[in-house]
Amino acid sequence: MLRTLKDLFDAVQPPPEPRSGPAAEHTLQLATAVLLVEVMRSEPEIGAAERAVVLAALQEKFELADDEVARLVELAEHASREAYDYHRFTSVINRGFSAEQRARIIEYMWQVAYADGHLSAHEHHLMRKIAGLLYVSESVYVAAKMRAKGRKPGSEAE
């Protein structure tokens, strides 16, 4: 009976995350991609502009080839559909990135939110929630929002 309970517990618990090496980097990339995809998916219609911003942000952040970014977004979309909360993704990012890097992720997320030219209430709520989970201060959150709002979709980073 104890073995059965342990098997059940192991099946419910996610596998431990790698702490270093290529597997840890892939986990960090996927967690970041999932958050960007969540912003993209927060509206009923996913536009080409939003998808382009997600791809560009991931390419800029992780210096990946086009095919690697496309595969990462595909995996992120699947993980996003299967996710029941954001904690498993934000905890990976909190452990793997500095405060400045987490602020940059928030800016990327704002770029996705503004890619279609408007900000929905759901996007705003999602941004606030994830910023809190990433321990991004209000001043950094607002500064990232202003930078993203002033940036034209597809333009180069500052």
Contacts in CASP RR format, 6 or more apart in sequence:
PFRMAT RR
TARGET T0000
AUTHOR 0000-0000-0000
METHOD contacts of the structure
MODEL  1
MLRTLKDLFDAVQPPPEPRSGPAAEHTLQLATAVLLVEVMRSEPEIGAAE
RAVVLAALQEKFELADDEVARLVELAEHASREAYDYHRFTSVINRGFSAE
QRARIIEYMWQVAYADGHLSAHEHHLMRKIAGLLYVSESVYVAAKMRAKG
RKPGSEAE
14 88 0 8 1.000
17 24 0 8 1.000
17 27 0 8 1.000
17 92 0 8 1.000
18 24 0 8 1.000
18 27 0 8 1.000
24 96 0 8 1.000
27 92 0 8 1.000
28 92 0 8 1.000
28 93 0 8 1.000
28 96 0 8 1.000
28 97 0 8 1.000
29 58 0 8 1.000
29 62 0 8 1.000
29 64 0 8 1.000
29 72 0 8 1.000
30 72 0 8 1.000
30 75 0 8 1.000
30 76 0 8 1.000
30 79 0 8 1.000
31 88 0 8 1.000
31 89 0 8 1.000
31 90 0 8 1.000
31 92 0 8 1.000
31 93 0 8 1.000
32 58 0 8 1.000
32 61 0 8 1.000
32 62 0 8 1.000
32 93 0 8 1.000
32 105 0 8 1.000
33 54 0 8 1.000
33 58 0 8 1.000
33 72 0 8 1.000
33 73 0 8 1.000
33 75 0 8 1.000
33 76 0 8 1.000
34 76 0 8 1.000
34 79 0 8 1.000
34 80 0 8 1.000
34 83 0 8 1.000
34 89 0 8 1.000
35 86 0 8 1.000
35 89 0 8 1.000
35 90 0 8 1.000
35 93 0 8 1.000
35 105 0 8 1.000
35 109 0 8 1.000
35 130 0 8 1.000
36 54 0 8 1.000
36 57 0 8 1.000
36 58 0 8 1.000
36 76 0 8 1.000
36 108 0 8 1.000
36 109 0 8 1.000
36 112 0 8 1.000
37 54 0 8 1.000
37 73 0 8 1.000
37 76 0 8 1.000
37 77 0 8 1.000
37 80 0 8 1.000
38 80 0 8 1.000
38 86 0 8 1.000
38 126 0 8 1.000
38 130 0 8 1.000
39 50 0 8 1.000
39 109 0 8 1.000
39 112 0 8 1.000
39 113 0 8 1.000
39 123 0 8 1.000
39 126 0 8 1.000
39 127 0 8 1.000
40 46 0 8 1.000
40 50 0 8 1.000
40 51 0 8 1.000
40 54 0 8 1.000
40 112 0 8 1.000
41 77 0 8 1.000
41 80 0 8 1.000
42 113 0 8 1.000
42 120 0 8 1.000
42 122 0 8 1.000
42 123 0 8 1.000
42 126 0 8 1.000
43 116 0 8 1.000
43 120 0 8 1.000
43 122 0 8 1.000
43 123 0 8 1.000
47 115 0 8 1.000
47 116 0 8 1.000
49 115 0 8 1.000
49 116 0 8 1.000
49 153 0 8 1.000
50 112 0 8 1.000
50 115 0 8 1.000
50 116 0 8 1.000
51 73 0 8 1.000
52 115 0 8 1.000
52 153 0 8 1.000
52 154 0 8 1.000
53 108 0 8 1.000
53 111 0 8 1.000
53 112 0 8 1.000
53 115 0 8 1.000
53 153 0 8 1.000
53 154 0 8 1.000
54 73 0 8 1.000
54 112 0 8 1.000
55 69 0 8 1.000
55 70 0 8 1.000
55 73 0 8 1.000
56 154 0 8 1.000
57 108 0 8 1.000
57 111 0 8 1.000
57 112 0 8 1.000
58 64 0 8 1.000
58 69 0 8 1.000
58 72 0 8 1.000
58 73 0 8 1.000
59 66 0 8 1.000
59 69 0 8 1.000
60 157 0 8 1.000
61 104 0 8 1.000
61 105 0 8 1.000
61 108 0 8 1.000
62 69 0 8 1.000
62 72 0 8 1.000
64 72 0 8 1.000
83 89 0 8 1.000
86 129 0 8 1.000
86 130 0 8 1.000
86 133 0 8 1.000
87 133 0 8 1.000
90 130 0 8 1.000
90 133 0 8 1.000
90 134 0 8 1.000
93 102 0 8 1.000
93 105 0 8 1.000
93 134 0 8 1.000
94 102 0 8 1.000
94 133 0 8 1.000
94 134 0 8 1.000
94 135 0 8 1.000
97 105 0 8 1.000
99 135 0 8 1.000
99 136 0 8 1.000
99 140 0 8 1.000
102 134 0 8 1.000
102 135 0 8 1.000
102 136 0 8 1.000
103 136 0 8 1.000
103 140 0 8 1.000
103 143 0 8 1.000
103 144 0 8 1.000
104 144 0 8 1.000
105 134 0 8 1.000
106 127 0 8 1.000
106 130 0 8 1.000
106 131 0 8 1.000
106 134 0 8 1.000
106 136 0 8 1.000
106 140 0 8 1.000
106 141 0 8 1.000
106 144 0 8 1.000
106 145 0 8 1.000
107 144 0 8 1.000
107 145 0 8 1.000
107 147 0 8 1.000
107 148 0 8 1.000
108 148 0 8 1.000
109 127 0 8 1.000
109 130 0 8 1.000
110 127 0 8 1.000
110 144 0 8 1.000
110 145 0 8 1.000
110 147 0 8 1.000
110 148 0 8 1.000
110 149 0 8 1.000
111 148 0 8 1.000
111 151 0 8 1.000
111 153 0 8 1.000
113 119 0 8 1.000
113 123 0 8 1.000
113 124 0 8 1.000
113 127 0 8 1.000
113 148 0 8 1.000
114 148 0 8 1.000
114 149 0 8 1.000
114 151 0 8 1.000
114 153 0 8 1.000
115 153 0 8 1.000
127 141 0 8 1.000
127 145 0 8 1.000
128 141 0 8 1.000
131 141 0 8 1.000
136 144 0 8 1.000
147 158 0 8 1.000
151 158 0 8 1.000
END
